[in-house]
Amino acid sequence: MAAIGAATAAVTTSSAFRRKPGLMAWLVFAPLLLWLVIFVIVPTIMLVALSFGQQKGLGTIHFLPMTLDNYINAFKWSSFQVFLTSIGYALATTVICMVVGYPVAYFIGRSPEGMRNILLMLVMVPFWTSFLVRTFAWITILAKDGLLNALLVGAHIFSEPQSMLYTPGAALLGLVYNYLPFMILPIYTSVERLDNAFVEAAYDLGAGPVRAFSQVIIPLTRPGIVAGALLVFIPSIAMFAITSLMGGGTKETLNIGEVIYKQFTSGRNQPGGAAMGTLLLLVFIIALWITRKQREE
């Protein structure tokens, strides 16, 4: 007990005399702090303030008196349905990326080091081109006169070309293809750090492959899974460029990001778009909070 008390006192004393950050540390931190203030904090404050304003004619916005009408309109069924559709696409994209990406990440993480680098490079290949180029490539593939229809008709699977483009499935395919690497890389990092001794210990204690995977491997790689889910869910919820190009901008594929864009441009209703943007920001904060709770658990 005396030894424990002495150790505790030593730790307390050393922490009390811990050196505070000096001028050089603050100078190094200053660019990041300035960037956060200019490009994150100030725009967020402006967005929230604008959401309580009133559009009075072209280019004229009144901030007094403040109003909640923009938020009330955002919760009307037509607008709320777009929120639900966007969240549904984001969740589906995240789940599919997780189901497809986890085996790939696990295989790469358990491969020999030389092979591992080659496989990682193949995962990174899509990042070498713009996502618009990749999206237009899929448009060419899925078109009625595209490569996929030609192969299916030539193999006599279909008697005539099918409408694959401008459908919810095409929009979901575009999202999964573009965001799959964001799921694979964080999971790969967790798998690479996985100590195989824990898996061998589970087998020694009588666990089968399924039980070892579900109760040992999955919990130990959970940080990568959570990080990957966050990296996929947050951007895909408002990525209207992909859903618009591959989904055709129909009612079934209408994205909240596209609605906000139209509110600020052709809709000429900046406060309404700001209110939807603020609600979308709230969804991001909730997702981050859930992710943090998962990490703590």
Backbone as numpy.savetxt, mean C-alpha at the origin, in Angstrom:
# Nx Ny Nz CAx CAy CAz Cx Cy Cz
19.68 -9.98 45.05 18.86 -8.78 45.05 19.72 -7.53 45.05
20.82 -7.58 45.85 21.71 -6.42 45.91 22.35 -6.17 44.56
22.72 -7.28 43.88 23.34 -7.13 42.55 22.36 -6.53 41.56
21.07 -6.99 41.64 20.06 -6.45 40.74 19.83 -4.97 41.00
19.78 -4.59 42.31 19.58 -3.18 42.65 20.73 -2.33 42.18
21.97 -2.83 42.32 23.12 -2.08 41.86 23.11 -1.90 40.35
22.71 -2.97 39.63 22.65 -2.88 38.17 21.60 -1.89 37.73
20.44 -1.92 38.42 19.37 -0.97 38.08 19.80 0.45 38.33
20.49 0.68 39.45 20.96 2.03 39.75 21.99 2.49 38.74
22.84 1.58 38.29 23.85 1.94 37.30 23.21 2.33 35.98
22.18 1.56 35.57 21.50 1.88 34.32 20.80 3.22 34.44
20.13 3.47 35.58 19.44 4.74 35.79 20.42 5.90 35.77
21.57 5.72 36.42 22.56 6.79 36.46 23.12 7.08 35.08
23.41 6.00 34.31 23.97 6.20 32.98 22.96 6.86 32.06
21.66 6.50 32.20 20.65 7.13 31.36 20.45 8.59 31.74
20.66 8.91 33.02 20.48 10.29 33.46 21.55 11.20 32.86
22.75 10.63 32.67 23.84 11.43 32.12 24.05 11.17 30.63
23.02 10.63 29.95 23.11 10.38 28.52 23.23 11.71 27.78
24.13 11.77 26.82 24.39 13.02 26.11 23.21 13.38 25.22
22.80 14.62 25.25 21.71 15.10 24.42 22.23 15.40 23.02
21.33 15.37 22.01 21.77 15.67 20.64 22.39 17.06 20.56
23.53 17.13 19.90 24.23 18.40 19.75 23.79 19.16 18.51
24.48 20.25 18.23 24.15 21.09 17.09 24.31 20.34 15.78
25.36 19.54 15.67 25.60 18.80 14.43 24.48 17.82 14.14
23.95 17.15 15.19 22.85 16.22 15.01 21.61 16.93 14.49
21.33 18.11 15.04 20.16 18.87 14.58 20.36 19.39 13.16
21.59 19.74 12.78 21.86 20.18 11.41 21.65 19.04 10.41
22.03 17.83 10.81 21.82 16.67 9.94 20.32 16.37 9.82
19.60 16.56 10.91 18.16 16.26 10.93 17.34 17.37 10.28
17.89 18.58 10.16 17.14 19.73 9.68 16.56 19.55 8.28
17.30 19.02 7.28 16.70 18.86 5.94 15.46 17.98 5.94
15.52 16.87 6.69 14.35 15.99 6.77 13.19 16.71 7.44
13.47 17.43 8.53 12.42 18.17 9.23 11.81 19.23 8.32
12.65 19.94 7.57 12.16 20.96 6.65 11.30 20.34 5.56
11.74 19.20 5.05 10.97 18.51 4.01 9.60 18.08 4.54
9.56 17.56 5.76 8.29 17.15 6.35 7.35 18.33 6.54
7.89 19.46 6.98 7.06 20.64 7.21 6.49 21.16 5.91
7.34 21.29 4.87 6.92 21.91 3.62 6.00 21.01 2.81
6.32 19.72 2.73 5.62 18.83 1.82 4.62 17.90 2.49
4.57 17.86 3.82 3.63 16.98 4.50 2.72 17.76 5.45
3.31 18.44 6.41 2.50 19.08 7.44 1.69 20.26 6.88
2.36 21.17 6.18 1.66 22.34 5.64 0.58 21.94 4.62
0.85 21.06 3.63 -0.23 20.65 2.72 -1.39 19.96 3.43
-1.09 19.17 4.47 -2.17 18.50 5.19 -3.06 19.51 5.91
-2.44 20.51 6.54 -3.22 21.55 7.20 -4.07 22.32 6.19
-3.50 22.63 5.03 -4.24 23.34 3.99 -5.40 22.49 3.48
-5.19 21.18 3.33 -6.24 20.29 2.85 -7.39 20.24 3.84
-7.07 20.07 5.12 -8.12 19.99 6.14 -8.87 21.32 6.23
-8.15 22.45 6.18 -8.81 23.76 6.25 -9.71 23.98 5.04
-9.25 23.57 3.86 -10.04 23.74 2.64 -11.31 22.91 2.68
-11.27 21.76 3.36 -12.44 20.89 3.40 -13.61 21.51 4.14
-13.36 22.53 4.97 -14.44 23.20 5.69 -14.90 24.48 4.99
-14.35 24.76 3.80 -14.71 25.96 3.08 -15.93 25.76 2.20
-16.30 26.84 1.49 -17.44 26.82 0.59 -17.01 27.38 -0.76
-17.36 26.65 -1.82 -17.03 27.11 -3.17 -18.07 28.13 -3.60
-17.62 29.35 -3.86 -18.51 30.44 -4.29 -18.04 30.93 -5.66
-18.51 30.25 -6.68 -18.11 30.65 -8.01 -16.75 30.09 -8.38
-16.33 30.39 -9.61 -15.07 29.87 -10.12 -13.89 30.53 -9.42
-13.08 29.73 -8.71 -11.88 30.23 -8.08 -12.10 31.01 -6.80
-13.32 31.07 -6.31 -13.61 31.81 -5.08 -14.06 30.84 -4.00
-13.32 30.83 -2.88 -13.62 29.93 -1.77 -13.74 30.76 -0.50
-14.83 30.59 0.22 -15.05 31.27 1.49 -14.80 30.28 2.63
-13.95 30.70 3.57 -13.63 29.84 4.71 -14.47 30.17 5.93
-15.14 31.28 5.93 -16.02 31.67 7.02 -17.39 32.00 6.45
-18.44 31.44 7.06 -18.42 30.50 8.19 -18.01 29.10 7.73
-17.38 28.36 8.64 -16.99 26.99 8.34 -18.22 26.11 8.24
-18.16 25.10 7.39 -19.32 24.25 7.15 -18.90 22.79 7.09
-19.83 21.91 7.43 -19.62 20.46 7.34 -20.34 19.87 6.13
-20.85 20.72 5.24 -21.61 20.23 4.10 -20.77 19.33 3.20
-19.49 19.65 3.08 -18.64 18.83 2.21 -18.50 17.41 2.73
-18.43 17.27 4.06 -18.33 15.93 4.65 -19.68 15.22 4.57
-20.75 15.96 4.72 -22.09 15.35 4.59 -22.28 14.83 3.18
-21.85 15.61 2.17 -21.96 15.14 0.78 -21.05 13.95 0.52
-19.91 13.91 1.20 -18.99 12.79 1.00 -19.56 11.48 1.53
-20.50 11.58 2.50 -21.09 10.37 3.06 -22.43 10.03 2.40
-22.80 10.77 1.35 -23.94 10.35 0.57 -23.62 9.03 -0.13
-24.66 8.25 -0.44 -24.42 6.89 -0.90 -23.57 6.84 -2.16
-23.79 7.77 -3.10 -23.03 7.74 -4.35 -21.54 7.92 -4.09
-21.19 8.83 -3.17 -19.77 9.04 -2.84 -19.24 7.94 -1.93
-20.06 7.54 -0.96 -19.62 6.51 -0.03 -19.41 5.18 -0.74
-20.20 4.93 -1.78 -20.05 3.70 -2.55 -18.69 3.66 -3.25
-18.22 4.83 -3.70 -16.90 4.90 -4.33 -15.81 4.58 -3.30
-15.98 5.08 -2.05 -15.04 4.75 -0.98 -15.00 3.24 -0.76
-16.17 2.62 -0.68 -16.23 1.19 -0.44 -15.61 0.40 -1.59
-15.86 0.86 -2.83 -15.27 0.20 -3.99 -13.75 0.29 -3.96
-13.23 1.48 -3.62 -11.77 1.67 -3.57 -11.14 0.80 -2.49
-11.78 0.77 -1.30 -11.27 -0.06 -0.22 -11.34 -1.54 -0.59
-12.42 -1.93 -1.28 -12.54 -3.32 -1.71 -11.44 -3.72 -2.68
-11.15 -2.86 -3.65 -10.06 -3.15 -4.59 -8.72 -3.22 -3.86
-8.51 -2.30 -2.92 -7.24 -2.28 -2.18 -7.09 -3.55 -1.34
-8.16 -3.97 -0.67 -8.09 -5.19 0.13 -7.87 -6.42 -0.73
-8.60 -6.49 -1.87 -8.42 -7.63 -2.76 -7.00 -7.67 -3.32
-6.48 -6.50 -3.68 -5.10 -6.43 -4.19 -4.11 -6.90 -3.13
-4.33 -6.45 -1.89 -3.42 -6.84 -0.80 -3.47 -8.34 -0.53
-4.66 -8.91 -0.51 -4.79 -10.35 -0.24 -4.16 -11.17 -1.35
-4.43 -10.80 -2.60 -3.88 -11.57 -3.72 -2.36 -11.45 -3.74
-1.85 -10.24 -3.53 -0.40 -10.06 -3.49 0.23 -10.87 -2.36
-0.47 -10.99 -1.23 0.05 -11.76 -0.10 0.06 -13.25 -0.42
-1.03 -13.73 -1.01 -1.12 -15.17 -1.33 -0.09 -15.55 -2.40
0.08 -14.68 -3.39 1.03 -14.98 -4.47 2.46 -14.66 -4.04
2.63 -13.56 -3.31 3.97 -13.08 -3.00 4.67 -13.84 -1.90
3.92 -14.39 -0.93 4.60 -15.07 0.19 5.38 -16.30 -0.27
4.79 -17.21 -1.07 5.61 -18.35 -1.52 6.83 -17.92 -2.32
6.66 -16.88 -3.15 7.80 -16.41 -3.94 8.89 -15.86 -3.03
8.49 -15.04 -2.05 9.46 -14.46 -1.12 10.13 -15.55 -0.29
9.37 -16.54 0.14 9.94 -17.63 0.95 10.94 -18.44 0.13
10.60 -18.70 -1.13 11.50 -19.46 -1.99 12.80 -18.69 -2.23
12.68 -17.38 -2.47 13.88 -16.56 -2.69 14.73 -16.50 -1.42
14.06 -16.30 -0.27 14.79 -16.20 0.99 15.51 -17.46 1.39
15.04 -18.63 0.92 15.65 -19.90 1.27 16.55 -20.44 0.16
16.72 -19.68 -0.92 17.58 -20.11 -2.02 19.04 -19.82 -1.68
19.97 -20.49 -2.36 21.40 -20.16 -2.19 21.66 -18.70 -2.53
22.71 -18.15 -1.94 22.94 -16.72 -2.06 23.11 -16.27 -3.51
23.85 -17.03 -4.31 24.02 -16.64 -5.71 22.71 -16.64 -6.47
21.90 -17.67 -6.27 20.59 -17.76 -6.91 19.66 -16.69 -6.38
19.81 -16.37 -5.11 18.95 -15.38 -4.47 19.08 -14.02 -5.14
20.29 -13.62 -5.45 20.51 -12.32 -6.08 19.88 -12.26 -7.47
19.96 -13.36 -8.21 19.35 -13.40 -9.54 17.84 -13.29 -9.44
17.23 -14.02 -8.50 15.78 -13.98 -8.33 15.31 -12.61 -7.87
16.07 -11.98 -6.98 15.72 -10.62 -6.55 15.78 -9.64 -7.71
16.75 -9.81 -8.59 16.85 -8.93 -9.74 15.64 -9.10 -10.66
15.17 -10.35 -10.80 13.99 -10.58 -11.62 12.75 -9.93 -11.01
12.67 -9.92 -9.68 11.54 -9.26 -9.03 11.60 -7.75 -9.25
12.82 -7.20 -9.31 13.00 -5.77 -9.46 12.90 -5.29 -10.91
12.87 -6.21 -11.87 12.83 -5.83 -13.28 11.67 -4.88 -13.60
10.44 -5.12 -13.10 9.35 -4.18 -13.42 9.63 -2.74 -13.01
10.45 -2.52 -11.98 10.76 -1.16 -11.55 11.66 -0.43 -12.55
12.21 -1.14 -13.51 13.10 -0.51 -14.48 12.33 0.31 -15.51
11.01 0.12 -15.59 10.19 0.88 -16.51 9.06 1.57 -15.74
8.48 2.57 -16.35 7.38 3.31 -15.73 6.15 2.41 -15.59
5.36 2.66 -14.53 4.16 1.85 -14.34 3.17 2.09 -15.47
3.22 3.27 -16.10 2.35 3.54 -17.25 2.72 2.65 -18.43
4.01 2.45 -18.64 4.45 1.55 -19.71 3.97 0.13 -19.44
4.09 -0.31 -18.18 3.64 -1.65 -17.83 2.13 -1.77 -17.99
1.41 -0.71 -17.63 -0.05 -0.75 -17.74 -0.49 -0.80 -19.19
0.12 0.01 -20.04 -0.23 -0.02 -21.46 0.17 -1.34 -22.10
1.21 -1.98 -21.58 1.57 -3.31 -22.08 0.45 -4.31 -21.81
-0.13 -4.25 -20.60 -1.25 -5.13 -20.27 -2.48 -4.79 -21.11
-2.68 -3.52 -21.41 -3.81 -3.13 -22.27 -3.65 -3.78 -23.64
-2.43 -3.78 -24.16 -2.17 -4.43 -25.45 -2.40 -5.93 -25.38
-2.02 -6.54 -24.26 -2.17 -7.99 -24.11 -3.63 -8.38 -23.98
-4.42 -7.61 -23.23 -5.80 -7.99 -22.92 -6.81 -7.49 -23.95
-6.39 -6.70 -24.92 -7.33 -6.17 -25.91 -7.95 -7.30 -26.73
-9.08 -7.01 -27.37 -9.76 -8.04 -28.15 -8.88 -8.59 -29.27
-8.08 -7.70 -29.84 -7.16 -8.14 -30.89 -5.74 -8.31 -30.33
-5.64 -8.51 -29.01 -4.35 -8.61 -28.35 -3.79 -10.02 -28.36
-2.63 -10.14 -27.69 -1.89 -11.40 -27.70 -2.65 -12.52 -26.99
-3.26 -12.23 -25.83 -3.91 -13.29 -25.05 -5.10 -13.87 -25.80
-5.93 -13.00 -26.38 -7.07 -13.49 -27.15 -6.62 -14.29 -28.37
-5.54 -13.85 -28.99 -5.02 -14.59 -30.16 -4.57 -15.99 -29.76
-3.90 -16.11 -28.61 -3.45 -17.41 -28.14 -4.63 -18.31 -27.77
-5.63 -17.75 -27.09 -6.78 -18.55 -26.65 -7.63 -19.01 -27.83
-7.81 -18.13 -28.79 -8.58 -18.51 -29.98 -7.79 -19.51 -30.82
-6.47 -19.28 -30.93 -5.64 -20.21 -31.70 -5.58 -21.59 -31.07
-5.68 -21.66 -29.73 -5.69 -22.95 -29.05 -7.08 -23.56 -28.97
-8.07 -22.89 -29.61 -9.46 -23.34 -29.66 -10.10 -23.43 -28.28
-9.59 -22.64 -27.33 -10.23 -22.55 -26.02 -11.48 -21.69 -26.13
-11.40 -20.60 -26.90 -12.55 -19.75 -27.20 -12.75 -19.75 -28.70
-14.01 -19.65 -29.10 -14.32 -19.60 -30.54 -14.15 -18.21 -31.11
-14.22 -17.19 -30.26 -14.06 -15.80 -30.69 -13.41 -15.01 -29.58
-12.80 -13.87 -29.91 -12.14 -13.05 -28.88 -13.11 -12.60 -27.80
-12.61 -12.57 -26.55 -13.42 -12.19 -25.40 -13.07 -10.78 -24.95
-14.03 -10.15 -24.28 -13.81 -8.79 -23.73 -13.15 -8.93 -22.37
-11.83 -8.83 -22.34 -11.09 -8.93 -21.10 -10.70 -7.58 -20.55
-10.60 -6.61 -21.42 -10.18 -5.27 -21.01 -11.39 -4.47 -20.55
-11.13 -3.44 -19.73 -12.18 -2.55 -19.21 -13.21 -3.32 -18.38
-12.70 -4.20 -17.54 -13.54 -4.97 -16.62 -12.92 -4.87 -15.22
-13.69 -5.16 -14.18 -13.11 -5.17 -12.82 -11.93 -6.12 -12.68
-11.99 -7.27 -13.37 -10.87 -8.21 -13.30 -9.60 -7.64 -13.89
-9.74 -6.89 -15.00 -8.57 -6.27 -15.62 -7.97 -5.20 -14.71
-8.84 -4.41 -14.05 -8.35 -3.39 -13.12 -7.61 -4.03 -11.95
-8.17 -5.11 -11.42 -7.52 -5.80 -10.30 -6.20 -6.43 -10.74
-6.16 -6.97 -11.95 -4.92 -7.54 -12.47 -3.83 -6.49 -12.57
-4.20 -5.29 -13.05 -3.22 -4.22 -13.15 -2.68 -3.80 -11.80
-3.54 -3.73 -10.79 -3.10 -3.36 -9.45 -2.18 -4.42 -8.86
-2.56 -5.69 -9.01 -1.74 -6.77 -8.45 -0.38 -6.81 -9.13
-0.36 -6.68 -10.44 0.91 -6.75 -11.16 1.86 -5.63 -10.75
1.32 -4.43 -10.59 2.17 -3.29 -10.28 2.64 -3.27 -8.84
1.85 -3.84 -7.91 2.20 -3.75 -6.50 2.72 -5.05 -5.90
2.77 -6.12 -6.68 3.27 -7.39 -6.16 4.70 -7.30 -5.63
5.64 -6.61 -6.30 6.99 -6.50 -5.74 7.04 -5.84 -4.37
6.09 -4.91 -4.10 6.07 -4.26 -2.80 5.68 -5.22 -1.68
5.05 -6.33 -2.03 4.74 -7.36 -1.05 5.88 -8.36 -0.91
6.52 -8.68 -2.01 7.56 -9.71 -2.00 8.79 -9.24 -1.22
9.23 -8.02 -1.45 10.50 -7.57 -0.88 10.49 -7.50 0.65
9.45 -6.93 1.32 9.47 -6.95 2.80 9.39 -8.35 3.38
8.59 -9.23 2.75 8.49 -10.60 3.25 9.82 -11.31 3.06
10.47 -11.08 1.94 11.78 -11.68 1.70 12.77 -11.28 2.79
12.73 -10.02 3.20 13.64 -9.55 4.25 13.41 -10.32 5.55
12.15 -10.56 5.91 11.85 -11.31 7.13 12.25 -12.78 7.00
12.02 -13.36 5.81 12.38 -14.77 5.60 13.89 -14.95 5.65
14.63 -13.98 5.09 16.08 -14.08 5.08 16.65 -14.09 6.50
15.99 -13.36 7.41 16.45 -13.29 8.80 15.92 -14.44 9.65
15.08 -15.28 9.08 14.47 -16.37 9.84 15.54 -17.39 10.25
15.61 -17.67 11.54 16.56 -18.65 12.06 15.96 -20.04 11.88
16.61 -20.85 11.07 16.10 -22.19 10.78 16.10 -23.09 12.01
16.82 -22.70 13.07 16.84 -23.52 14.28 15.46 -23.60 14.92
14.67 -22.52 14.81 13.32 -22.54 15.37 12.44 -23.55 14.63
12.59 -23.62 13.32 11.79 -24.57 12.53 12.21 -26.00 12.86
13.51 -26.23 12.98 13.99 -27.57 13.33 13.53 -27.96 14.73
13.50 -26.99 15.65 13.02 -27.28 17.00 11.55 -27.66 16.98
10.77 -27.01 16.13 9.35 -27.36 16.02 9.17 -28.78 15.52
9.98 -29.18 14.53 9.91 -30.56 14.03 10.33 -31.55 15.11
11.37 -31.18 15.87 11.84 -32.08 16.94 10.78 -32.27 18.02
9.94 -31.25 18.23 8.90 -31.33 19.25 7.61 -31.97 18.72
7.65 -32.47 17.49 6.52 -33.22 16.97 5.59 -32.46 16.05
5.93 -31.22 15.70 5.07 -30.44 14.80 5.25 -30.92 13.37
4.14 -30.99 12.64 4.21 -31.33 11.23 4.50 -30.09 10.40
4.62 -30.23 9.09 4.93 -29.09 8.22 3.89 -27.97 8.31
2.61 -28.36 8.36 1.56 -27.34 8.39 1.60 -26.57 9.71
1.75 -27.31 10.81 1.77 -26.65 12.11 3.03 -25.81 12.29
4.16 -26.30 11.80 5.40 -25.51 11.89 5.29 -24.23 11.06
4.64 -24.35 9.92 4.48 -23.17 9.06 3.55 -22.15 9.71
2.42 -22.61 10.25 1.41 -21.69 10.77 1.77 -21.11 12.13
2.50 -21.87 12.96 2.77 -21.43 14.32 4.21 -20.98 14.57
5.09 -21.21 13.60 6.49 -20.80 13.78 6.91 -19.83 12.67
6.78 -20.27 11.42 7.27 -19.47 10.30 6.45 -18.21 10.11
5.13 -18.35 10.09 4.27 -17.18 9.88 4.46 -16.14 10.99
4.42 -16.51 12.29 4.65 -15.48 13.32 6.01 -14.80 13.23
7.05 -15.55 12.87 8.38 -14.97 12.80 8.55 -14.06 11.58
7.78 -14.29 10.55 7.84 -13.43 9.35 6.70 -12.42 9.30
5.95 -12.29 10.39 4.82 -11.37 10.41 5.23 -9.92 10.16
6.36 -9.44 10.68 6.73 -8.04 10.38 6.81 -7.76 8.88
7.35 -8.69 8.11 7.41 -8.50 6.66 6.04 -8.54 6.03
5.17 -9.41 6.54 3.81 -9.49 6.00 3.06 -8.19 6.26
3.17 -7.68 7.48 2.47 -6.44 7.83 3.02 -5.27 7.02
4.34 -5.19 6.88 4.93 -4.10 6.11 4.52 -4.19 4.64
4.50 -5.39 4.09 4.08 -5.55 2.71 2.62 -5.19 2.50
1.77 -5.61 3.44 0.35 -5.26 3.34 0.15 -3.76 3.37
0.92 -3.08 4.19 0.80 -1.63 4.28 1.28 -0.97 2.99
2.39 -1.45 2.44 2.94 -0.87 1.22 2.04 -1.10 0.01
1.23 -2.14 0.04 0.33 -2.43 -1.07 -1.02 -1.72 -0.87
-1.57 -1.79 0.34 -2.92 -1.28 0.58 -2.99 0.23 0.40
-2.06 0.97 1.00 -2.16 2.42 1.01 -2.10 3.03 -0.40
-1.13 2.68 -1.25 -1.13 3.31 -2.57 -2.22 2.79 -3.50
-2.62 1.51 -3.36 -3.60 0.95 -4.29 -5.00 1.48 -4.05
-5.26 2.03 -2.87 -6.61 2.50 -2.58 -6.98 3.73 -3.40
-5.99 4.49 -3.88 -6.28 5.71 -4.63 -5.56 5.77 -5.97
-5.02 4.66 -6.44 -4.31 4.62 -7.71 -5.32 4.54 -8.86
-5.86 5.71 -9.24 -6.91 5.70 -10.25 -6.37 5.60 -11.66
-5.06 5.81 -11.87 -4.51 5.72 -13.22 -4.66 4.29 -13.75
-4.38 3.30 -12.91 -4.48 1.91 -13.35 -5.92 1.49 -13.53
-6.78 1.79 -12.56 -8.18 1.38 -12.66 -8.89 2.11 -13.80
-8.48 3.34 -14.08 -9.09 4.09 -15.17 -8.66 3.56 -16.52
-7.37 3.24 -16.67 -6.87 2.78 -17.97 -7.29 1.35 -18.26
-7.25 0.47 -17.25 -7.56 -0.94 -17.48 -9.00 -1.29 -17.13
-9.61 -0.48 -16.25 -11.00 -0.72 -15.89 -11.98 0.10 -16.69
-11.47 1.07 -17.44 -12.35 1.87 -18.29 -13.07 2.99 -17.60
-12.80 3.20 -16.30 -13.47 4.27 -15.58 -14.96 4.06 -15.42
-15.41 2.81 -15.44 -16.83 2.52 -15.29 -17.24 2.63 -13.83
-18.51 2.49 -13.57 -19.03 2.62 -12.20 -18.45 1.53 -11.31
-18.22 0.34 -11.88 -17.70 -0.78 -11.09 -16.24 -0.59 -10.72
-15.52 0.22 -11.48 -14.09 0.40 -11.23 -13.74 1.83 -10.84
-14.74 2.67 -10.58 -14.48 4.06 -10.23 -13.72 4.13 -8.91
-12.62 4.87 -8.92 -11.72 4.95 -7.78 -11.87 6.29 -7.08
-11.67 6.30 -5.75 -11.82 7.54 -4.99 -10.79 8.58 -5.43
-9.61 8.13 -5.85 -8.61 9.06 -6.34 -9.09 9.80 -7.58
-9.79 9.10 -8.47 -10.32 9.73 -9.67 -11.41 10.74 -9.33
-12.24 10.42 -8.34 -13.30 11.35 -7.93 -12.69 12.62 -7.35
-11.67 12.47 -6.51 -11.00 13.65 -5.93 -10.37 14.49 -7.03
-9.73 13.84 -8.00 -9.12 14.57 -9.12 -10.16 15.36 -9.90
-11.30 14.75 -10.17 -12.34 15.45 -10.92 -12.96 16.58 -10.11
-13.04 16.43 -8.80 -13.57 17.50 -7.96 -12.68 18.73 -8.03
-11.38 18.55 -8.09 -10.44 19.67 -8.14 -10.31 20.26 -9.54
-10.70 19.52 -10.58 -10.51 19.99 -11.96 -11.86 20.29 -12.62
-12.42 19.31 -13.28 -13.66 19.56 -14.03 -14.85 19.82 -13.12
-14.86 19.25 -11.92 -15.98 19.48 -11.01 -15.99 20.85 -10.39
-14.86 21.54 -10.37 -14.73 22.89 -9.82 -15.29 22.97 -8.40
-14.98 21.97 -7.60 -15.44 21.92 -6.22 -14.27 21.50 -5.34
-13.35 22.42 -5.12 -12.15 22.09 -4.35 -12.45 21.71 -2.91
-13.36 22.41 -2.20 -13.67 21.97 -0.82 -14.22 20.56 -0.76
-15.06 20.17 -1.74 -15.59 18.82 -1.76 -14.49 17.80 -1.97
-13.57 18.09 -2.89 -12.44 17.20 -3.10 -11.53 17.13 -1.89
-11.36 18.27 -1.20 -10.53 18.29 0.00 -11.16 17.45 1.12
-12.48 17.49 1.23 -13.15 16.67 2.24 -12.95 15.19 1.98
-13.07 14.78 0.71 -12.83 13.38 0.37 -11.36 13.01 0.61
-10.46 13.95 0.29 -9.04 13.69 0.54 -8.75 13.55 2.03
-9.42 14.34 2.86 -9.23 14.25 4.30 -9.75 12.92 4.83
-10.89 12.48 4.32 -11.41 11.17 4.73 -10.48 10.05 4.28
-9.91 10.19 3.09 -8.95 9.20 2.62 -7.71 9.18 3.50
-7.28 10.37 3.93 -6.15 10.45 4.86 -6.48 9.77 6.18
-7.73 9.90 6.62 -8.16 9.23 7.84 -8.10 7.71 7.68
-8.46 7.22 6.50 -8.36 5.78 6.23 -6.90 5.32 6.32
-5.97 6.14 5.79 -4.56 5.81 5.87 -4.09 5.75 7.33
-4.54 6.72 8.13 -4.14 6.75 9.54 -4.66 5.52 10.27
-5.89 5.11 9.98 -6.45 3.91 10.60 -5.64 2.68 10.19
-5.28 2.60 8.90 -4.47 1.47 8.43 -3.12 1.45 9.13
-2.51 2.61 9.29 -1.22 2.67 10.00 -1.37 2.27 11.46
-2.47 2.69 12.09 -2.71 2.34 13.49 -2.89 0.83 13.65
-3.66 0.22 12.74 -3.86 -1.23 12.79 -2.54 -1.96 12.59
-1.73 -1.44 11.66 -0.42 -2.04 11.40 0.47 -1.96 12.63
0.45 -0.82 13.29 1.28 -0.65 14.49 0.82 -1.61 15.58
-0.48 -1.78 15.75 -0.97 -2.71 16.76 -0.55 -4.14 16.44
-0.57 -4.49 15.15 -0.13 -5.83 14.75 1.35 -6.03 15.08
2.15 -5.00 14.82 3.59 -5.12 15.11 3.83 -5.26 16.60
3.07 -4.51 17.41 3.24 -4.60 18.86 2.86 -6.00 19.35
1.81 -6.58 18.79 1.41 -7.93 19.19 2.46 -8.95 18.77
